[in-house]
Amino acid sequence: MVDPERFLADLHTLRSFGAAEVGKGVVRPAYSEADIAARHWLAHQMRDAGLRVEVDAMGNVFGLADGPSLLLGSHSDSQPEGGWLDGALGVIAALEVARATKAAGGPPVSVVSFQDEEGRFGVTTGSTVWSGLLPLEKADGLRDHGGVTLAEARAAMAEMVTGAVDPAQFSGFVEMHIEQGPTLDATHEQIGVVTDIVGIRDMKITFEGQQNHAGTTPMHLRRDAFQAVSAFNTLLEDRLRNVVTPQTVWTIGHVSLHPNASSIVPGKAVFSMQWRDGDSDRLRRMEEIIREIAQEVAAHRSMQLSFGPMLGLEPVHMDPKLQDALVRAARVHAPETWRKMPSGALHDATNVSRLMPVAMLFVPSIGGVSHTFDEDTDEADLVVGLKVLADAVASLAG
């Protein structure tokens, strides 16, 4: 039987690695000192639970049961300013279920904490490489916003690496996670059984114009790279209007200007362009429109234009058998307060679905808030989620 007090204590201990001074937030980006320290602690907990610890070249940390097993887990890295539950919840819930089932002589359960789910170097990088979607040699060339390569960053974990982990030993993967959206909180429900995960596209776009003096260069003669970004953004909503649905989202979340000085007309702008939807054809059509707009703006403003590599994942449907096990458990522990729902956020389960059946379980996010120090979930809801996960695992073994 799972131990809720031990589970919550472990969650709070994990939060201590990179704990922010504000609220319950954490600063634990992939490969940071806090992230690596947390992975050492997780490895110790896995060994204490009777699991064999293996760490692959990416820094994905596995606690392996003997023989074939069900894999549970998520990620333990955070956004640059992240919450204490995003990813961490799924890892600690997996650890608690693995401990409880082993103590009770139940079905073998393995645990994983994937690396760089939050995308310091791309999109769910650790599970993308593990699933075979991205070769490690190619991933090593990816750079973060500071110019650090993945190869340089992961060198900090080299002493933990034991070797490759074969996915063939796992019968399926179940990931518990906070919703990161407002649905469950707004409806006062405790459990969401995920039906599918949206697809995502992510790439960098660069406009290069002419760096010049901010006081002496007439407006009509400027080749201002930031103004190109502004014009691009203004055109997006109108051009996408007849293609998208209310569930479609797109974001320019990071802009880098050069030379980024108050009295200089910026000559170069590099910005992230990300869009998500549950339909692959719509994602493709959005890409066409995004590229067309960028080309139009560049031509009109005499800019040089370049596109970075396209990163992305296809929409994924959850496995019916695993999903049904979660539904049955939800009916027991949250009989009037559960629902089936899609995931608008991206998760490691998307990549793992290339290798085995997957399913996901959500608990509410207070106020629908995540990727911020204010992220939180009522601890009673965390415990209900843990019990649903544990019962689903037990029923699958049966």
DRENKE-973179 format. One record per residue: x, y, z of N, C-alpha, C in turn. Coordinates in steps of 0.2 Angstrom, whole numbers, plus 5000, padded with zeros to 4 digits. Layout:
! DRENKE-973179
XYZXYZXYZ ...
//
This chain:
! DRENKE-973179
500449945000500050005000500450065000 500350114996500650174996500650215002 501150255004501250295010501150365008 500550395009500550465007501050515010 501150505016501550555020502350545017 502550485016503150475013503250505006 502750495002502650524996502750604996 502350635000502350705001503050735003 503250695008503950715011504450715005 504450665001504950654996504850714991 504250734989504050784985504450854987 504350864994504650924997505350924997 505650864998506350854998506650874991 506350844986506550854979506550934977 506050964980505951034979506551074982 506851044987507451084990508051094986 508051054980508651064976508451114971 508751174972508551234967507951274970 507751264976507151294979507251374978 506751404975506751474974506551514981 506751574982506551604988505851634988 505551624982504851644982504351584982 503851584986503351534985503651464986 503351414982503651344981504051334975 504251384972504551374965505251344966 505451324960506151294959506551324953 507151324954507651344948508051284947 507851244943508251174942508251154934 508551204930508651184923509051124922 508951094916509351034914510051044915 510451004918511150994918511451054923 511051094926511251134931511551104937 511851134942512051104948511551074952 510951114952510351084956510051024953 510051024946509750974943510150904944 510850914943511250854944511250834951 511250874956511150854963510550814964 509950844961509350814962509350744959 509650734954509750664951510150614955 510650644958511050594963510550574968 510150624971509750604977509150554974 508950564968508450514965508750444965 509350444962509650384961509750344968 509950384973509950354980509250324982 508750364981508050344983507850274979 508050274973507950214969508250154971 508950164973509250104976508950084982 508750134987508450114993507850074992 507550084986506850054985506949984982 507649964981507749904978507749894971 507849954968507949964960508649964958 508749944952509449954949509550014945 509950054947510050124944510450124938 510150144932510550154926510450224924 510950254921510950324918511250324911 510850344906511050344899511450404898 511750414892512150464890511850534890 511150534890510850604890510750624897 510850574902510650594909509950574911 509650534907509050504909509150454915 508850464921508950414926508450364927 508650304927508150244927508250204934 507750184937507750144943507350074940 507750024939507449964935507349904940 506749884939506549824943506849764939 506849704942507049644939506549614934 506849604928506349574923505949624919 505449604915505049644912504549684917 504449744916504049794920503749844917 503249874921502949934918503349994920 503450044916503850104917503350164919 503550194925503250254927503750304928 503450374928503950424929503750484925 504250534925504150594921504850634921 504950694923505550724922505650764929 506250784930506450824937506750884935 506950904929507150974927506651024927 506751084928506251134928506351184923 505851234922505951294918506451334922 506751384918507151434922506851464928 506151474928505851494934505251444934 505251394938504751334937504451324944 503951274943503551254949503851194952 503551174958503851124962503551054960 503051054956502650994954502750974947 502951014942502951004935503550954934 503350894932503750834931503950804938 504150834943504350804949503750764952 503150784951502650744954502650674951 502750674944502650604941503250564943 503850584944504450554946504350524953 504150564958504050544965503450494966 502950504962502350464962502550394960 502950394955503250324952503650294957 504050334960504550304965504150274971 503650304973503150284979502850214977 502550214971502150154968502650104968 503250114965503750054965503950034971 504050074976504250054983503650004986 503050034985502450004988502349934985 502349934979502249864975502749814977 503449834977503949794979503849764986 503749804991503649784998503049734998 502549744994501949704994502049644990 502549634987502649574982502249584976 502049644974501649654968502049654962 501749684957502049684950502649724950 503149704946503749744945503649814942 503849864945503849934942504449964942 504649994936505250034935505050114935 505550154936505550224937505950264933 505750314930506250354926506150434927 506650464927506650544927507050564921 506650584916506950604909507350664910 507850684906508250744906507950794901 508050854903507850914898507150904895 506650884899505950894896505750964895 506051004899505851074898506151114892 506551084889506851104882507351154882 507851154887508351194887508751194880 508751134877509051124871508651094865 507951104866507551084861506851064864 506551014862505850994864505950924867 505850914874505850854878506450814875 507050844876507650814873507850754875 507850734882508050674884507650614882 506950624882506550564879506550564872 506750614869506750614861507350574859 507950584862508550544861508450474863 508150464869508050394871507550354866 507050384863506550354859506850344852 507450364851507750364844507550414839 507150454841506850504836507450554834 507950564839508450614837509150584839 509550574835510250534836510650584841 510950554846511350584851511850634847 512150614842512650654839512350714836 511750714833511450774831511250814837 510950784842510750824848511250864851 511850834851512450864854512650934851 512450944845512551014842512051064844 511451044847510951094849511251144854 511051204854511251254859510751284863 510851304869510351344873510351414871 509951454874509951524873510651564874 511051534878511651564880512251544875 512051494871512651474866512951404868 512751384874513051314877512751264873 513251214870512951154867512751104872 512351054869512151004873512650954875 513150944871513750904872514150934878 514251004878514551034884514151024890 513551034890513151034896513050964899 513050914895512950844898513550814900 514150844898514750824901514750824909 514350874912514350884919514050824922 513750774918513450714921513850654920 514350664916514750604914514850544919 515050564925515250514930514650474932 514050504931513450464933513250414927 513450424921513250374916513450304916 513050264915513150184916513150154909 512650184904512550154898511850154895 511750134890511050134886510550094890 509950114890509450074894508950044888 508849984888508449954883507749954884 507349994880506550004881506249934880 506449884877506149824876505949784883 506249804888506049774895505449804898 505149854895504549884898503949874894 503349854897502749834894502349894892 502449954896502150014894502350074899 502150134898502350194902501750234904 501650244910501150294913501450354916 501250404915501550474917500950514921 501150524927500650564931500950634931 500550684930500750754930500150804932 500450864934499950914935499650934928 498950954928498650974922499051034918 499251084922499551144920499051194916 498451174917497951214914497351224919 496751264917496251274921495651234922 495651184918495051144917494851104924 495251064927495051024933494951074939 495351124939495251174945494551214944 494451234938493851274937493151224938 493251164937492651114938492651084945 493151094949493251064955493250984955 493650964950493750894949494450874951 494550814953495250794955495650754951 495350724946495750684941495550694934 496050694930495950694923496350634920 495950594916496250534912496350564905 496950564903497150594897496950554891 496650584886496450544880496950554874 497250604874497850624868498250684870 498850684867499250744868499350784862 499350844862499350884856500050874853 500150894846500750894843501050964844 501650974842502051034843502551044837 502651104836503151124831503551184834 504251184834504651234837505251254832 505351314831505951334827506151404828 506751424827506951494828506951524821 506751584821506751634815507251684816 507651704811508151764811507951814806 507951874808507851934803508551974804 508851984799509452024799509452084795 509452144798509352204794510052244795 510052304797510652344798510652384805 511152374808511352404815511452474813 511152524817511352594816511152634822 511352704821511252744827510552764828 510352764834509552764836509352844836 509852884836509652954836509652994829 510152964824510253004818509952964812 509652904813509452864807508652874806 508452914801507752924800507352854800 506752864802506352804803506252764796 506152804790506052774784506652744781 507252754784507852724781508052664786 507752654791507952604795507752534793 508252484794508152414793508152384800 507652394804507652374811507352304812 507752264814507652194815507052184820 506952224825506452214830505752234827 505752284823505152304819504952254814 505352214812505252154808504852104812 505152094818504752044822504052064824 504052134826503352164827502852154822 503052164815502652164810502452084808 502952044809502751974809502251954814 502351974820501851954825501151984824 501152044821500452074820500052034814 500452014810500151974804499951904806 500251874811500051804813499351794814 499051824818498351814821497851814815 497951864810497451874805497551824800 498251804798498351754793498151684795 498151674802498051604805497251594806 496851654806496151654808495751594805 495851584799495351534796495651464796 496251454799496551384799496551354806 496551394811496551374818495951354821 495951324827495351314831495451344838 494851354842494951384849495551344853 495651284851496151244855496851254852 496951284847497651294844497951354847 498651344849498951394852499651404848 499851474849500551484846500851534850 501551534851501951584855502551604853 502751664853503451694852503651704860 504051654862504251664869504851684871 505351694866506051714867506251754861 506451814862506751864857507451884859 507951874855508651904856508751954851 508952014853509152064849509852084849 510152104844510852114843510952184840 511352234844511752214850511352224856 510752234856510352244862510552304867 510552364864510752424867510252474866 510152524871509652574870509652614864 510252634863510352684858510652664851 510452594850510652564843510052534840 509952554834509452514830509652444829 509252394832509452324832509552294824 510152274823510252244816510052174815 509952134821509752064821509252044826 508852004824508351984829508251904828 508351864833508251794833507651774838 507151744836506551734840506351664839 505951634845505751574845504951574842 504851524838504151524835503851454837 503351444841503151384843502351384842 502051324840501351314839501151244840 500551234843500351174845499551154843 499451094841498751074839498751004839 498150974840498050904840497950874833 498050914828497950884821498650904817 498950854814499550854811499450904804 498950894801498850934795498751004796 498451024802498451094804499051124806 499451084809500151104811500551114805 500451074799500851084793500651144790 499951154789499751214786499951284790 499951274796500251334800500951354799 501351294798502051304796502051344789 501651324785501751354778501551434779 501051444783500851514784501351554787 501651524792502251564796502851574792 503051534788503551544783503451594778 502751594775502551644771502651714773 502351724780502351784783503051814784 503451764786504151784787504551814781 504451774776504651794769504451854767 503751874768503451934766503751994769 503851984776504052034780504852054778 505152004777505852004776505952044769 505552024764505652064758505452134758 504852144762504652214762505052264766 505452234771505952274775506652264773 506752234768507452224765507952194771 507652134773507952094778508252034775 508752004778508951934777508551894782 508351834779507951794783508251724783 508251694789508451624790508051584795 507951524794507551474798507951424802 507951414808508251364812507951294810 508251244813507951174812507251174815 506851134812506151124814506151064819 505951084825505851034830505151024832 504950954833504250944834504050874835 503450864838503250794839502450794836 502250734834501650724832501150714837 500450734836499950714841499950644843 499750624849499850554851499150534855 498850474853498350454857498550404862 498250404868498350364873498150294872 498550244875498350174874497650154878 497250124874496550104877496650064884 497050014884497049974889497350004896 497850044895498150084900497650134903 497350174898496850224899496250194903 496050134901495450104905495650084912 496250064913496450054920496450114924 496650174921496650234925495950254926 495450244922494750264922494450224928 494550154928494350114933494550134940 495150154941495450174947495150244949 495050294944494750354945494050354948 493650304945492950294948492950274955 493450234957493550214964493750274969 494250314967494550364972494250434971 493950444965493650514964493050504960 492550464962491950444959491550494955 491450554958491150604955491550664952 492250654953492650714952493250694947 493050654942493550644937493250654930 493750654925493450664918494050644913 493850624907494350614902494450684898 495050694896495250754894495850754889 495950794885496650804881497150844885 497750834883498250874886498550924881 498450984883498751044879499451054879 499751024885500451034886500850964883 501450974881501850924879502150884884 502250814883502550774889503050724886 503450694890503850644888503450584885 502850574887502450514885502350514877 502450574874502350584867502950544864 503550554866504150514863504150444865 503950424871503950354873503450314869 502850354867502350314863502650284857 503250304854503550274848503850204850 503850184857504250124859503750074862 503150104865502750064869502050094870 501550064873500950094875501050144880 500650204880500750254885500050274887 500050304893499450334896499650394901 499250434902499350494907498850504912 498950534917498550544923498650624925 498150664926498150734928497850744935 498150784939497850814944497850894943 497350924947497250994946497851044947 497851094943498351154945497951214947 498151234953497751284956497751354952 497151374950497151434946497351424938 497551354937497751344930498451364929 498851374934499551414933500051354934 500551364929501151324929501751364925 502351334926502951364923503051434926 502951434933502951494937503051474944 503351514948503451504955502851494959 502251514956501551514959501251444958 501551404954501251334953501151294959 500451264960500351224966499751184965 499651134969499151084969498951074976 498351064978498151044985498450974986 498750964992499050904993498550844994 497950864995497450804995497350784988 497350824983497250804976497850764974 498450784976499050744975499050674977 498750664983498750594986498150554982 497650584980497150554976497450524970 497850574967498150554960498650494962 498950494967499450434969499050374969 498450374973498050314974497750284967 497550334963497350314956497850274953 498450304953499050274949499250204952 499250204958499450134962498850084960 498250104960497750054959497750034952 497850084947497850064940498450014939 499050024942499649984941499449914943 499149904949498949844952498449804948 497949844945497449804940497749784934 498249824931498649804925498949734926 499249724932499649664934499149604934 498549624937498049574937497749544931 
//
